[in-house]
Amino acid sequence: MWQRAESPQCVFVLDETALRRPIGGPAVLDAQLGRLMELAVMPSVRLRVVPLDAGAHVGLTGGFLLAELPDGERVTYVEDVAREHVKVTP
């Protein structure tokens, strides 16, 4: 699999239900899980799963992105059903 010499470090957090719900049918789910397994072994990728028994957690209301830029600046993007919000921290 192709990867740049200095690829960004990426951490993905998935809810366990996203890995179990066969939207599109079993073949689609199998293909998606296979692709996740390919990506998870890349040195710049970390895949984390929030187990179902964790109960309610902040990620249930929508997605979020945390980024640290090369100059050290940090960006947070949070999205839920009502709005989205971007915060930049030097």
Secondary structure, DSSP 4 states (H G I P E B T S, - for coil): ----TTPPPEEEEEEHHHHH--TT-HHHHHHHHHHHHHHHTSTTEEEEEE-GGG-S-GGGG--EEEEE-TTS-EEEEEE-SS-EEEEEE-
